[in-house]
């Protein structure tokens, strides 16, 4: 029973949804069977029951019949799926009203039809979004309007032109968004070959008639920034769009657009464009203020770590201190303590409070291997700052053993082994040997995979 689709579906319901589903099942229009309701009530109790025990609750005194029980579960599952569809229709009121308008038209109730169509158009115009979804709703509205207009004036083409315009805008806006998502993924994984269709879509979006359409202009700017990362003016163009057009997009779309921009700026700072470090923090702060970084009320622990890193790079220590404490409660509960201790240690390291760093990191237990290695790296830097070189060498040995034992792979394995190797070279360097010093500096500068390059160069 634990793995049944029906039980998993019921357990996904919130308390409010459970009550609404119960009222739905009691409606004689949808269900006239009492055993269905009884089965639902038993399963809602979340008790771990065997099939025979559930059967006894539903059909007391009757011998268990497996086929009949499976059919009962299947019927309840179908009813609950109908309930979910009805709930979804309630959330898409415009689509439902358009379907109702079609019904009125087919029944010849044109007065009802016109009242409903006016309400649909007002509802579409009154909401703030002007994205692909908005133009899709207008497309559907004008498609329905065309059916009526065609009967009254078969030679008229105006409604078709309007319908075509919204169809084009909806397609281009949505297609450009997909292109941006694909390009962003390729920038991370360096995968997939170029799609020739992308160039055709972008050329079409660049036509003069679309320049004043915000949804097309914004995603086109994002495409250009992703395609030409070395040209900072592309980012500035998108930034203007983000700050002036943010009300026209959904929260999900804004989260994506900010992610494109933040990742672009981070990549450029990693290539030496230090002027963009402040941009990273600005984008994070603005996205936080508008709630774009939250998903279902939760802030990703990775985003939390990245925001602290951005603040520390910009020496915004007081802001970082406020952020660490205020936003820690938005992280998934299983990661709150580890994220708090690690980021508080990072802040204390920036404030040169090394005793606090040691206390926080030595007591913490980081189950995530990458977070564990990040904490070990911070501990490494603390030992170096305190000139505890014997402790540091033991720490480097333990860190290397951990990497080999945990089988950390790819980029991360190379990165942390490089950090260990260059730190050991720092420890073993001969005082006063300028030639060896310059050789070490050159090797660090030329190393491609090295997240602590800046710190290592400072020590040189």
NORBELLIN-V207918 format. One record per residue. N is the residue number from 1. SS is DSSP state (A for helix, B for strand, O for the rest). PSI is psi in degrees with one decimal (NA if undefined). D_CENTER is the distance of its C-alpha to the mean C-alpha in Angstrom with 1 decimal. Layout:
N:SS:PSI:D_CENTER
N:SS:PSI:D_CENTER
//
This chain:
1:O:-34.4:33.0
2:O:-32.3:30.1
3:O:6.4:28.4
4:O:145.0:29.4
5:A:-38.4:26.9
6:A:-47.1:28.5
7:A:-39.7:28.2
8:A:-38.4:24.5
9:A:-47.2:23.9
10:A:-39.4:26.0
11:A:-14.7:24.2
12:O:-13.2:20.8
13:O:141.2:22.5
14:O:166.0:22.3
15:A:-39.3:25.8
16:A:-39.3:25.9
17:A:-36.2:25.1
18:A:-42.5:27.7
19:A:-42.1:30.3
20:A:-40.6:29.4
21:A:-36.5:29.7
22:A:-43.0:33.0
23:A:-37.5:34.4
24:A:-46.2:33.3
25:A:-26.3:35.2
26:A:-12.0:38.3
27:O:122.1:38.5
28:O:-17.0:41.5
29:O:-34.8:40.2
30:O:-30.1:37.5
31:O:129.7:39.1
32:O:8.3:42.8
33:O:123.4:42.6
34:A:-32.9:42.9
35:A:-30.3:42.0
36:A:-45.5:38.5
37:A:-42.6:38.0
38:A:-41.6:39.5
39:A:-44.0:37.3
40:A:-44.7:34.2
41:A:-39.4:35.5
42:A:-45.5:36.3
43:A:-27.1:32.8
44:A:-18.4:31.2
45:O:-9.9:33.1
46:O:12.9:30.8
47:O:144.0:34.0
48:O:105.3:34.3
49:O:150.1:37.1
50:O:160.2:38.9
51:A:-41.5:39.5
52:A:-35.4:43.2
53:A:-41.0:42.4
54:A:-42.6:40.1
55:A:-41.4:42.9
56:A:-33.9:45.4
57:A:-36.9:43.4
58:A:-43.5:43.2
59:O:72.4:46.6
60:O:133.2:48.8
61:O:-11.9:52.0
62:O:142.7:51.0
63:O:144.3:50.7
64:O:135.5:47.2
65:O:109.0:46.5
66:A:-45.5:43.4
67:A:-43.7:43.2
68:A:-37.7:43.6
69:A:-42.2:40.9
70:A:-39.2:38.4
71:A:-38.3:39.2
72:A:-44.8:38.7
73:A:-41.0:35.2
74:A:-41.4:34.4
75:A:-43.2:35.7
76:A:-39.5:33.7
77:A:-43.5:30.5
78:A:-40.0:31.3
79:A:-41.2:32.0
80:A:-32.9:28.7
81:A:-38.8:26.9
82:A:-41.8:29.0
83:A:-44.7:28.0
84:A:-39.5:24.3
85:A:-41.0:25.1
86:A:-39.4:27.2
87:A:-38.9:24.6
88:A:-38.9:22.1
89:A:-35.6:25.0
90:A:-31.5:25.4
91:A:-17.6:21.9
92:O:67.6:22.7
93:A:-36.1:26.0
94:A:-45.8:26.6
95:A:-42.4:26.5
96:A:-41.9:28.8
97:A:-35.0:31.2
98:A:-39.4:31.4
99:A:-38.4:32.4
100:A:-38.0:34.9
101:A:-41.5:36.3
102:A:-41.8:36.9
103:A:-44.8:38.8
104:A:-41.9:40.9
105:A:-44.6:41.8
106:A:-25.2:42.8
107:O:-1.4:45.0
108:O:16.0:46.6
109:O:75.4:45.5
110:A:-29.3:44.9
111:A:-45.9:45.2
112:A:-40.3:42.3
113:A:-50.3:40.5
114:A:-41.2:40.8
115:A:-41.6:39.8
116:A:-41.6:36.7
117:A:-37.9:35.8
118:A:-40.7:36.4
119:A:-38.1:34.0
120:A:-48.0:31.3
121:A:-40.8:31.7
122:A:-41.1:31.7
123:A:-39.5:28.5
124:A:-44.7:26.7
125:A:-31.9:28.1
126:A:-29.2:27.7
127:O:153.8:23.9
128:O:-21.5:22.1
129:O:139.9:19.7
130:O:41.0:21.2
131:O:-163.5:18.6
132:A:-38.3:19.1
133:A:-42.5:19.1
134:A:-47.6:21.9
135:A:-27.5:24.0
136:A:-39.5:23.5
137:A:-41.3:25.0
138:A:-36.5:27.8
139:A:-47.6:28.4
140:A:-37.2:29.0
141:A:-48.5:31.1
142:A:-27.0:33.3
143:A:-42.5:33.6
144:A:-41.2:35.1
145:A:-35.9:37.1
146:A:-35.8:38.5
147:A:-37.7:39.9
148:A:-45.2:42.1
149:A:-38.1:43.0
150:A:-33.7:44.1
151:A:-34.1:46.7
152:A:-35.6:48.1
153:O:85.9:48.1
154:O:-20.5:47.7
155:O:-8.9:48.2
156:O:140.2:45.5
157:O:-4.5:42.6
158:A:-42.7:40.8
159:A:-33.1:38.4
160:A:-38.6:37.6
161:A:-43.7:36.8
162:A:-42.5:34.5
163:A:-43.7:32.8
164:A:-37.8:32.5
165:A:-47.2:31.0
166:A:-31.0:28.2
167:A:-43.6:27.7
168:A:-45.5:27.5
169:A:-42.6:25.1
170:A:-44.3:22.7
171:A:-50.1:23.0
172:A:-41.9:22.6
173:A:-45.9:19.6
174:A:-39.3:17.7
175:A:-38.9:19.2
176:A:-37.7:18.3
177:A:-44.8:14.6
178:A:-38.0:14.9
179:A:-43.5:17.0
180:A:-45.1:14.5
181:A:-40.4:11.8
182:A:-41.8:14.8
183:A:-39.0:16.1
184:A:-39.6:13.1
185:A:-40.0:13.1
186:A:-34.2:16.8
187:A:-28.6:16.7
188:A:-48.2:15.1
189:A:-4.4:17.2
190:O:44.8:20.1
191:O:169.7:20.5
192:O:145.0:21.8
193:O:165.1:24.6
194:O:139.7:24.6
195:O:114.5:24.6
196:A:-22.8:27.6
197:A:-30.5:26.3
198:A:-44.5:23.7
199:A:-37.4:26.7
200:A:-44.6:28.3
201:A:-43.5:25.4
202:A:-41.8:25.0
203:A:-40.5:28.8
204:A:-40.1:28.9
205:A:-21.9:26.2
206:O:-4.3:28.3
207:O:152.0:31.3
208:A:-37.8:32.8
209:A:-13.3:32.2
210:A:-2.7:28.4
211:O:-27.2:28.4
212:O:7.4:28.4
213:O:110.2:25.6
214:A:-41.0:22.6
215:A:-36.6:19.9
216:A:-45.1:21.7
217:A:-39.5:22.5
218:A:-48.5:19.0
219:A:-29.3:17.5
220:A:-41.2:20.8
221:A:-39.1:20.5
222:A:-42.2:17.1
223:A:-44.7:18.7
224:A:-39.0:21.7
225:A:-42.7:19.8
226:A:-32.1:18.1
227:A:-29.6:21.5
228:O:68.6:23.6
229:O:-25.1:21.8
230:O:-13.8:25.2
231:O:103.3:26.0
232:A:-22.1:24.8
233:A:-27.9:26.0
234:A:-42.3:23.2
235:A:-42.1:20.6
236:A:-36.5:22.9
237:A:-45.1:23.1
238:A:-37.8:19.4
239:A:-42.7:19.3
240:A:-44.1:22.1
241:A:-42.2:20.2
242:A:-41.6:17.2
243:A:-24.3:19.7
244:A:-19.9:21.9
245:A:13.6:20.0
246:A:-23.7:16.9
247:A:-14.6:18.5
248:A:-8.9:18.7
249:O:156.6:15.1
250:O:164.1:12.8
251:A:-39.4:10.2
252:A:-42.4:7.5
253:A:-40.8:9.6
254:A:-37.2:10.2
255:A:-42.7:6.7
256:A:-46.5:7.1
257:A:-40.6:10.7
258:A:-37.3:10.4
259:A:-42.2:8.4
260:A:-48.4:11.3
261:A:-44.5:13.8
262:A:-47.0:13.0
263:A:-36.6:13.0
264:A:-48.6:16.2
265:A:-38.4:17.9
266:A:-44.3:17.3
267:A:-39.5:18.8
268:A:-36.9:21.6
269:A:-34.8:22.4
270:A:-22.5:22.6
271:O:4.5:25.1
272:O:-3.3:27.2
273:O:75.2:26.0
274:A:-20.1:26.2
275:A:-20.4:26.4
276:A:-3.3:22.6
277:A:-40.9:21.9
278:A:-31.4:22.5
279:A:-39.6:20.1
280:A:-47.9:17.2
281:A:-41.5:18.2
282:A:-44.2:18.8
283:A:-43.0:15.4
284:A:-45.1:13.8
285:A:-42.1:16.5
286:A:-41.6:16.2
287:A:-37.6:12.5
288:A:-45.1:13.3
289:A:-35.8:16.3
290:A:0.0:14.8
291:O:19.5:12.1
292:O:-17.7:9.1
293:O:-2.2:7.4
294:B:141.2:7.9
295:B:116.4:6.6
296:O:38.7:10.1
297:O:6.3:11.8
298:B:140.2:10.4
299:B:127.1:9.5
300:O:139.4:8.4
301:A:-29.6:11.9
302:A:-42.1:11.0
303:A:-40.6:9.8
304:A:-48.8:13.0
305:A:-42.9:15.1
306:A:-36.4:14.2
307:A:-42.1:15.0
308:A:-43.8:18.3
309:A:-42.0:19.1
310:A:-42.5:18.8
311:A:-40.7:21.0
312:A:-37.4:23.5
313:A:-31.0:23.8
314:O:6.2:24.7
315:O:29.8:27.1
316:O:70.4:25.6
317:A:-39.7:26.7
318:A:-41.4:27.3
319:A:-41.4:23.9
320:A:-40.8:22.3
321:A:-42.6:24.6
322:A:-44.2:23.6
323:A:-46.6:19.8
324:A:-45.3:20.3
325:A:-43.3:22.3
326:A:-38.3:20.7
327:A:-2.2:17.0
328:A:-34.2:17.9
329:A:-12.4:18.3
330:A:-7.0:14.6
331:O:152.9:13.8
332:O:133.8:14.4
333:A:-33.5:18.2
334:A:-12.8:18.9
335:A:0.7:17.5
336:A:-50.4:18.9
337:A:-46.2:22.3
338:A:-39.3:21.5
339:A:-38.5:18.9
340:A:-48.2:21.5
341:A:-41.9:24.4
342:A:-46.7:22.9
343:A:-30.6:21.6
344:A:-36.7:24.9
345:A:-39.9:26.7
346:A:-43.5:25.1
347:A:-44.2:26.1
348:A:-32.3:29.6
349:A:-42.8:30.0
350:A:-29.6:29.4
351:O:2.3:32.0
352:O:30.7:34.3
353:O:72.9:34.5
354:A:-33.6:34.9
355:A:-39.3:36.5
356:A:-38.0:33.5
357:A:-47.5:31.2
358:A:-41.9:33.5
359:A:-44.8:33.7
360:A:-43.9:29.9
361:A:-32.9:29.2
362:A:-24.5:32.3
363:A:-21.6:31.6
364:O:149.8:27.9
365:O:100.9:27.0
366:O:112.5:23.8
367:O:-28.1:23.1
368:O:119.4:20.2
369:A:-38.5:22.4
370:A:-38.0:20.3
371:A:-37.5:20.2
372:A:-44.1:23.9
373:A:-36.2:24.7
374:A:-41.5:23.0
375:A:-39.9:25.2
376:A:-36.6:28.2
377:A:-40.3:27.8
378:A:-38.1:27.8
379:A:-38.8:30.9
380:A:-48.1:32.5
381:A:-33.8:32.3
382:A:-45.7:33.7
383:A:-40.7:36.6
384:A:-43.5:37.3
385:A:-33.4:37.4
386:O:-3.1:39.8
387:O:32.8:41.8
388:O:72.2:41.7
389:A:-30.6:42.2
390:A:-45.0:43.6
391:A:-38.8:40.7
392:A:-44.0:38.3
393:A:-40.7:40.0
394:A:-38.2:39.8
395:A:-40.8:36.1
396:A:-40.1:35.5
397:A:-44.2:37.4
398:A:-36.3:35.4
399:A:-41.2:32.1
400:A:-42.8:33.4
401:A:-38.9:34.5
402:A:-42.5:31.1
403:A:-44.5:29.4
404:A:-36.7:32.0
405:A:-38.9:32.0
406:A:-6.4:28.2
407:O:43.5:28.2
408:O:130.4:25.3
409:O:167.2:24.9
410:A:-139.1:24.2
411:A:-45.1:23.0
412:A:-42.2:22.7
413:A:-48.7:26.2
414:A:-44.0:27.7
415:A:-51.3:26.2
416:A:-32.8:27.4
417:A:-34.2:30.7
418:A:-39.8:31.2
419:A:-45.1:30.6
420:A:-45.3:33.2
421:A:-45.8:35.6
422:A:-31.4:35.6
423:A:-40.5:36.0
424:A:-34.8:39.0
425:A:-34.8:40.4
426:A:-42.5:40.2
427:A:-33.2:42.1
428:A:2.3:44.7
429:O:148.9:45.4
430:O:122.0:49.0
431:O:134.8:49.7
432:O:-5.2:51.2
433:O:91.4:50.3
434:A:-35.6:48.9
435:A:-45.8:48.7
436:A:-35.0:46.6
437:A:-46.4:44.4
438:A:-35.1:43.7
439:A:-41.4:43.1
440:A:-43.1:40.5
441:A:-44.4:38.8
442:A:-43.4:38.8
443:A:-41.6:37.4
444:A:-45.2:34.5
445:A:-34.5:33.8
446:A:-11.1:34.0
447:O:125.1:31.7
448:O:-35.2:28.5
449:O:93.8:26.4
450:O:96.4:26.9
451:O:-24.2:24.3
452:O:29.4:27.2
453:A:-45.4:29.3
454:A:-44.7:29.7
455:A:-43.0:30.9
456:A:-40.8:33.3
457:A:-35.1:34.8
458:A:-38.9:35.5
459:A:-34.2:37.4
460:O:NA:39.4
//
